[in-house]
Amino acid sequence: MRYNAGMKHLCRADSDVRKHLIIRRESANTLRPKLLYAGELRFTSHWSEEAHSHPFCELLYVAEGSGEVVADGKAYPVRAGDLVLYNAGTVHAERTEEGFAFLFLAVNNLKFSRAAEDRPLDAGASPVLAAADYAEDFAYLFRTLVREAREGKRYGDEACKGLANTILSLYLRLFSGGEEKYLSPNETYLRAKEYIDAHYLTMGRLDELCAALYVSRYYLTHLFREYGGMSPLQYALGKRMEHAKRLLASTDLPVEEVAARVGYAEAGSFIRSFRAREGCTPAAYRRAKRGGKL
């Protein structure tokens, strides 16, 4: 019996009748929204809803009919197969002449990229997004979510959370235009550099930067190597070391304090990184900058 090299002891090898599809672990955003409610509504003809707002986000799927949604005083046409996202605080309403039906969910703690929490849409941006090729998926997922919420069966809360996350993940895919296609390669690289330049002292994992730009870790690393000749982490390290050198040359801060200010929890790790990059210790670099010898 043969096994796939990467799936040893887990499954048989691929064949004409058996295929193993390994899930890519390259998500740009980690979605942890809190699902507040889900439901459905059906507007009769000549309906006009009173404008209102919520302190959370609402996502609607137009299941039938057509009409308009109004967001912050501006009207947008909608029809079956459209998605409508309202930021927290957006004053909104729906109206129709012929009648239409919505499926909807409400969440808070929703964070996309650099946008403020529960405000993923830019001010003045259209809240309407066509579901396009995912229309049937959204219809099924929303209807299943509403059914689970209505029936309240055992493990229904977990099912609802999973369904809401899937809906939001597909929405994010459409909203961003699909990772690498969201920005041109050069523009993505330049924006990534700008982000590191502004956050290199406080940056944690590379995932933060990937989330800010809707790109995968693999794609971002590829861009940096292509355009800058190094990985994004190497670029961030270079920025930290340049900052450390300025502190060593212009202040009397202890090496331990310099290490902490450039993001190192331990001075020993900082000293080793500095020596590997500069060919001398931080103390020796300081002496040389002040007229001494290495």
N, C-alpha and C positions, 0 to 999 in steps of 0.2 A: 504494500500500500504506500503510495507517494503522498507527501504533504507539501503544501506551499511553504517556501523558505520562511516567509514572514509570518506564517500562521502555524508554526510547528506545534503539534500536540493539540491543536484546536479544531482542525477540520481537514477534510480531504482536499486534494488538489482540484483546481478548476477543470471542467470538462465541458463537452457539448451540452450536457444537461444540468450542470451545476456551476453557478457563478457566484463568487464571493466579492461583494462590493464593499471595499473598506471605506469608512466614513472619513472624509477630509477634516482634519482638525485645524482649520485656518480661519475661523470666524473672526471678522473684524470687530464685532461688538459682542459684549456679554450682556444679554437681556435678562434682567431680573425684575420685571414689573410686578406690581401687585394687582391682581384682577379684582375689581370691585363689584361688577355685575355684568350680565349679558342679557340680551333680550331681543325682541322683535316688535315692530310696529307697522301698521298698515294705514296709510292715509287715503281717505276717500277723495273723490274729485273736488276741485275748488277748495282745497285745504290750504290754510296759511297758519303756521305755528307762531306763537308769541316768542320773541327773541329772549334768550336766556344764556347763562354761562355756568361753567362748573370749575371747581378748583382741581380738576384732573383732566386727563385726555379721554376723548371719545373717538372710537374708530367705527365707522358705519360701512356696510356693504349694501349697495342698492340691488335688491333681488329682483324687483319688478318695476315697470313703469318708468316715468321720467318726470323731471321738474327742476327745481332750483334749490340750492342751499345758499344761505346768506351768512357770511362770516365777517364780523367787524364792519358791517354796513355795505359790503360788496357782494353782489349776486353772482353765482356760478351755476351753469347748467349741469345737470347730472342725469344719467340714464342707467338702466340695468347693466350691471357689470362694472360700475364705478365704485371706488372706495373714497370715503370722505374722512379726513382726520382733523379734529379740532384740538388745538392747543388748550392747555389749561388757561382759563380766563378769557378765552375767545367768546365774544357775544355772537350767538348763532341761532339760526332757525331754518326750517325747511318749508317749502311750499310747492304745490302742484295743481295743475288744472285737470289732468286726466287721472291722477291717483298713482301712488307707488308704495312699495314695501321695502323696509329696511331691516337688516339684521345688524346688531351692534354689540359692542363691548366697551367697558370703561376701565381704565387702569391709571394708577399713579406710579411714581418711581420709574418713569419711562425716560431713558436717556439714549439719544442717538448722537454719535460723534461729539463735536464741540458745543452743540446746542445746549441751552439750559434745560434742566430736568423738567419734564412734562411740557416742554415747548420745543418740540423737534422742528417745527416749521419756522422759517424766517418770517419776520413781520411783513405783511402784505403778500405773502406767497399764496398761491391757490391751494385750498385744502383738498382738491379733487385729484384723484389719480386713477387712471384706467387700469383695471385688473388684467386686461389683455389676455395672454395665454394662460393666466392663472385663475380666470373667472370661475371655472368649474371647481377648482381646488378651494377657493375662498367660499363659494356657496356651500360646499360640503362641510368644510371646517366650521363655518359659522353656524350652520344648522345643527351640527353635532354638538357644538358648544352650548347652544341654546337648549337643546334636548337634555343634555347632561345636567345643566343648571336647573331645568324645570323638574326633572325626575328625582334629583337628589339621592341617587343610589349610592351604595357603598363605594368608596374610592372616587366618587364623583368630583370631589374637590381637586384631587390630583389630575384626573382626566381634564377638568376645565383649565387648570393651570397649563398643562401640556398643550392643549389645543390653542389657548390664547398665545402662548409663546411661538407656536408654529405659525399662526396667523401673522403675528408681528414680525417674525423672521422673513416670511415671504413678502410682507409689505416693505420691509427694509431693503430687501433685494431689489424690488421695483423702484423704490424711492431713490436709492443710490445709483441706479443704473447698472449695478453689477460690478463690484470691486474695481478691477483694473480699468474698466471702461468709464468710471466716474470722472477721472481726470486724465489728461494726457500723461505719458510717462515722465516727461521732463517737468511738467507742472507738479506732478505728485512728488518728484524728487526735491524740487525747490521748496514746496510747502513743508515737506518733512524736515529739510534743513532748517527752515525758519522755526519750526516747532522745537527742534533740538536746541537751536541757538537761544531760544527763550526759556527752555525748561531743563537744560542739561544738569543743573545743580539739584533739581528735585525729581527728575525722571526716575521712575521705578522700572518696571518691566517694559519691554518693547511693545507689549500688547496695548499700552496706553496710546502710543503713537499710531499704531495700526488702527485702533478704534477711531481716532481723530480724523483719519483720512479714508476710512472705508476700504482698506487694503489688507491683504494677508501678510503675515510675517515673511513668508517665503518671497512674495512679490516685492516687498519693500527692500529686503536684503539684496535681491537681484538688481533692483534699480540703483542702490547705493554703490554696489560693486561696478556696475556699468558706467555710471556717471561720475562717481567720486573715487573709485579705486579702493574702497574699503567698506566694511559693513557699517550700518547705522550705529551699532554699539561702539565700534572703534572710533567713529567720528565723535560720538558723545564723550568717550574717554579722552580724546584729544582736547576737546573743549574744557574738560575738567582739569586736565594737566596744565593747560595754558593759564587757567585761572589760578591754579596752585602756584605756578611760577611767579605770577604777578604778586600774590600774597607773600611769598618767600622773599622776593626782592624789595618790596616796599613796606613791609611790616615786621615787627618783632614777635609775631604770634608764634607760640610753640608749634612744633611740627604736628603734634597731636591735634591742635586746634585747626591748623590748616587742613589736615586730613578730614576732620569733621565738616568743615565748611565746603569742601568739594565732594561731599557725599560718601565718605568712607567711614564705616562704623569702627574700624580698627586701624590704628596708625601703622601697624606692621604691614598690612595689606597695601596701604597707600605707599609706604616706602619701597616695597618690592615693585609695585607698578611703576613708580617714578624712576627707580633705577633701571628697570628694563627699557623704559622709553627714552630717558635722557642720558643714560650711561653714568650716572652718579647719584648719590643720595640727596634728599632734599636739603640737608644741612650743608653738604658740600656745594650744592648749587647756590645757596644763600651766601656762603663765604666768597665764592667766585664773583658773584654779582656786586659784592661790596669791596672788591679790590684784593681779596685774598686768593689763595690757590685751591684748586680742586683736591 
